[in-house]
Amino acid sequence: MIDALDIDLAWWPERLHTVLDEAQAASGLPDAPAAYDALDDFVVRVRLER
């Protein structure tokens, strides 16, 4: 039986960061939301219609 405390998982956070960085670099998504102003305008219009 393997004792969970005997398993070295120190590598896991670095590997996770690597995978996430690669996925972000390959993504076509912008770094920041681009439609915030449009969403805000939409919410204001909807609220004013009530």
DOLUMLO-718586 format. One line per field, with one value per residue: residue number from 1; chain; y, x, z of N, C-alpha, C, O in turn. Coordinates in nm, 3 decimals, always signed. Example, Ala and Ser with C-alpha at 12.3 -4.5 7.8 and 13.67 -1.06 7.14 Angstrom:
<rs>
seq	c(1/2)
mol	c(A/A)
n_yy	c(-0.569/-0.225)
n_xx	c(+1.319/+1.285)
n_zz	c(+0.780/+0.708)
ca_yy	c(-0.450/-0.106)
ca_xx	c(+1.230/+1.367)
ca_zz	c(+0.780/+0.714)
c_yy	c(-0.330/+0.003)
c_xx	c(+1.320/+1.290)
c_zz	c(+0.780/+0.787)
o_yy	c(-0.332/+0.114)
o_xx	c(+1.424/+1.341)
o_zz	c(+0.846/+0.804)
</rs>
This chain:
<rs>
seq	c(1/2/3/4/5/6/7/8/9/10/11/12/13/14/15/16/17/18/19/20/21/22/23/24/25/26/27/28/29/30/31/32/33/34/35/36/37/38/39/40/41/42/43/44/45/46/47/48/49/50)
mol	c(A/A/A/A/A/A/A/A/A/A/A/A/A/A/A/A/A/A/A/A/A/A/A/A/A/A/A/A/A/A/A/A/A/A/A/A/A/A/A/A/A/A/A/A/A/A/A/A/A/A)
n_yy	c(-0.118/+0.222/+0.501/+0.808/+1.027/+0.973/+1.029/+1.245/+1.544/+1.787/+1.879/+1.921/+2.183/+2.346/+2.210/+2.233/+2.513/+2.539/+2.398/+2.553/+2.803/+2.742/+2.679/+2.926/+3.081/+2.963/+3.024/+3.207/+3.405/+3.737/+3.922/+4.070/+4.137/+4.253/+4.355/+4.495/+4.758/+4.751/+4.551/+4.673/+4.891/+4.745/+4.624/+4.850/+4.951/+4.741/+4.750/+5.002/+4.965/+4.836)
n_xx	c(+0.084/+0.052/+0.164/+0.010/+0.151/+0.408/+0.434/+0.575/+0.463/+0.551/+0.621/+0.387/+0.242/+0.410/+0.402/+0.130/+0.108/+0.263/+0.113/-0.123/-0.022/+0.061/-0.185/-0.313/-0.151/-0.207/-0.468/-0.730/-0.853/-0.898/-0.676/-0.811/-1.155/-1.345/-1.590/-1.705/-1.811/-2.023/-2.180/-2.246/-2.400/-2.613/-2.724/-2.807/-3.002/-3.191/-3.272/-3.388/-3.611/-3.793)
n_zz	c(+0.000/-0.081/+0.087/+0.115/+0.201/+0.128/-0.136/-0.366/-0.459/-0.536/-0.786/-0.920/-0.911/-1.075/-1.320/-1.375/-1.407/-1.636/-1.829/-1.826/-1.906/-2.166/-2.282/-2.261/-2.429/-2.672/-2.706/-2.862/-2.734/-2.602/-2.379/-2.192/-2.110/-2.384/-2.435/-2.230/-2.198/-2.382/-2.268/-2.027/-2.125/-2.233/-2.003/-1.862/-2.044/-2.037/-1.770/-1.760/-1.915/-1.758)
ca_yy	c(+0.000/+0.345/+0.604/+0.934/+1.122/+0.936/+1.070/+1.381/+1.616/+1.923/+1.913/+1.942/+2.323/+2.395/+2.146/+2.294/+2.645/+2.521/+2.360/+2.668/+2.905/+2.697/+2.692/+3.068/+3.129/+2.908/+3.072/+3.325/+3.500/+3.855/+3.920/+4.132/+4.145/+4.365/+4.400/+4.542/+4.877/+4.709/+4.479/+4.774/+4.960/+4.651/+4.610/+4.977/+4.955/+4.644/+4.799/+5.118/+4.919/+4.779)
ca_xx	c(+0.000/+0.129/+0.125/-0.006/+0.253/+0.535/+0.433/+0.623/+0.383/+0.605/+0.630/+0.254/+0.207/+0.488/+0.347/-0.001/+0.133/+0.313/-0.001/-0.213/+0.045/+0.055/-0.324/-0.341/-0.079/-0.272/-0.605/-0.758/-0.925/-0.820/-0.628/-0.912/-1.285/-1.351/-1.728/-1.758/-1.895/-2.145/-2.260/-2.298/-2.508/-2.724/-2.786/-2.878/-3.124/-3.288/-3.325/-3.474/-3.736/-3.883)
ca_zz	c(+0.000/-0.092/+0.182/+0.043/+0.246/+0.067/-0.276/-0.382/-0.557/-0.547/-0.929/-0.977/-0.942/-1.189/-1.439/-1.399/-1.462/-1.773/-1.913/-1.837/-1.988/-2.306/-2.327/-2.277/-2.547/-2.791/-2.710/-2.942/-2.651/-2.564/-2.241/-2.107/-2.177/-2.478/-2.453/-2.101/-2.219/-2.450/-2.170/-1.935/-2.196/-2.244/-1.870/-1.834/-2.126/-1.987/-1.642/-1.786/-1.978/-1.656)
c_yy	c(+0.125/+0.446/+0.737/+1.036/+1.093/+0.981/+1.217/+1.449/+1.759/+1.970/+1.958/+2.089/+2.378/+2.337/+2.208/+2.433/+2.636/+2.490/+2.480/+2.779/+2.870/+2.713/+2.839/+3.123/+3.082/+2.961/+3.196/+3.432/+3.620/+3.844/+3.977/+4.135/+4.269/+4.424/+4.454/+4.660/+4.840/+4.634/+4.576/+4.849/+4.873/+4.639/+4.736/+4.986/+4.862/+4.693/+4.918/+5.079/+4.867/+4.884)
c_xx	c(+0.089/+0.075/+0.121/+0.100/+0.389/+0.544/+0.474/+0.546/+0.430/+0.611/+0.496/+0.221/+0.284/+0.435/+0.212/+0.017/+0.180/+0.198/-0.095/-0.152/+0.041/-0.085/-0.360/-0.274/-0.147/-0.414/-0.619/-0.832/-0.837/-0.777/-0.730/-1.045/-1.293/-1.491/-1.789/-1.852/-2.028/-2.237/-2.322/-2.414/-2.632/-2.798/-2.863/-3.007/-3.231/-3.350/-3.418/-3.607/-3.836/-3.968)
c_zz	c(+0.000/+0.009/+0.107/+0.081/+0.184/-0.079/-0.285/-0.495/-0.575/-0.692/-0.985/-1.004/-1.063/-1.319/-1.475/-1.460/-1.607/-1.868/-1.932/-1.920/-2.135/-2.362/-2.350/-2.402/-2.675/-2.809/-2.796/-2.863/-2.616/-2.417/-2.144/-2.183/-2.265/-2.488/-2.325/-2.120/-2.285/-2.354/-2.071/-1.999/-2.205/-2.110/-1.834/-1.915/-2.074/-1.857/-1.665/-1.848/-1.876/-1.593)
o_yy	c(+0.132/+0.473/+0.775/+1.121/+1.178/+0.972/+1.303/+1.414/+1.843/+2.090/+2.027/+2.119/+2.450/+2.408/+2.233/+2.467/+2.718/+2.550/+2.504/+2.844/+2.956/+2.754/+2.872/+3.204/+3.153/+2.945/+3.280/+3.536/+3.606/+3.767/+3.938/+4.135/+4.378/+4.532/+4.458/+4.662/+4.893/+4.651/+4.563/+4.870/+4.921/+4.644/+4.728/+5.023/+4.899/+4.679/+4.931/+5.152/+4.856/+4.853)
o_xx	c(+0.188/-0.045/+0.219/+0.136/+0.477/+0.651/+0.415/+0.561/+0.355/+0.607/+0.491/+0.175/+0.226/+0.425/+0.184/-0.053/+0.141/+0.187/-0.142/-0.223/+0.020/-0.103/-0.429/-0.333/-0.146/-0.473/-0.529/-0.869/-0.716/-0.834/-0.735/-1.046/-1.252/-1.509/-1.911/-1.961/-2.133/-2.359/-2.440/-2.517/-2.744/-2.921/-2.974/-3.111/-3.348/-3.471/-3.518/-3.705/-3.954/-4.049)
o_zz	c(+0.073/+0.014/+0.043/+0.000/+0.187/-0.139/-0.219/-0.612/-0.624/-0.718/-1.087/-1.114/-1.144/-1.419/-1.592/-1.555/-1.690/-1.975/-2.043/-1.998/-2.220/-2.477/-2.446/-2.474/-2.776/-2.915/-2.802/-2.916/-2.601/-2.341/-2.027/-2.306/-2.223/-2.544/-2.312/-2.064/-2.249/-2.357/-2.035/-1.934/-2.186/-2.107/-1.781/-1.861/-2.068/-1.838/-1.594/-1.835/-1.908/-1.506)
</rs>
